[in-house]
Structure formats: structure tokens, C-alpha cells
Amino acid sequence: MNANAPMSAQPPPAASPEEMNSARFANMVVQQTNMALMFLGRVPHPESGQHVHDLDAARMFIDQLEMLEVKTKGNLDKRETTLLKQSLTALRMAFVEAANAKPAPATGKEAGGASAAASSAATQPSAPTSGAAAASGGEGATPAEEAESRKKFSKKY
């Protein structure tokens, strides 16, 4: 026995495996939520400090949390269920807001080139856009492409 240690001091009780798994579950839900929020432009990227807008990536993280909700139904305690439901609700609202966000208005110089492309696109049938162009959020895309992109990537919650 250590002579310098007081007799009443005991090591903290070790967490049970159930408590450890609950903490890991909560940590995973928070990580997935933070990643989705980052891709929705709500929090800056930790390395670059830039706001990222990638609805496909955000949707992937939301879908993963929805899958967890379905697969763990009936196996979570009240705190875990509440955390998951609140996270999903907040993410769904943020996703809808990001999907419905209006793009920044174009300046006069940019509008000249874009209006010619927009008028030609308006007279022709809508062609499918590539995944990269649709996922870019419409940078350099015509209004018809942006509208198609929003139809394709907006999810109703």
C-alpha cells in the first residue's frame, strides 16, 4: 500500500460495457451529424475553414443515420433514441433549407454569358446533367441545369 495515498481514495469505478457502447453510439451519431452539417454549409471545414456545400455527401450521412434508426429500433435506451431523433430532425430541416437556398445573384459580367446559354437551354429539351455538374450546386450551370439538379437531389422528409 502506498503510504502517501489517503485510505479513502479509491479508483473511479470502471464503466460497464453497456455504458461504453452507449457512449460510443452517441459519439458516432454526433460525428455523423457534424459531417452532414459540414456538407450542408452549416459549419466550416475543420482544415480549410471554408463552408462546403455538397448535398450528395450530406444526404449520405443523413441516410446512414436513418438506417441506424431503423436497424436499432427497440434496442436503444431513451437517451440514445432521443439523440438520434433530434439529430435527424435537425439534419432534415437543414437539408431542406440548403436544397431550397437561392444561389447568389450573378453580376453583370457573368450574366451575359449565362443568359445566352440559358436561352438556348430553355428552347431545347432538358438533357440529363452529369453527376459532377449536378452535385456542384450549379456553379457555371444554366438555370435549367440548376432546376434539374434540385429536382434530382432534393429529398422530402
Secondary structure, 3 states (H helix, E strand, C coil): CCCCCCCCCCCCCCCCHHHHHHHHHHHHHHHHHHHHHHHCCCCCCCCCCCCCCCHHHHHHHHHHHHHHHHHCCCCCCHHHHHHHHHHHHHHHHHHHHHHHCCCCCCCHHHHHHHHHHHHHHHHCCCCCCCHHHHHCCCCCCCHHHHHHHHHHHCCCC
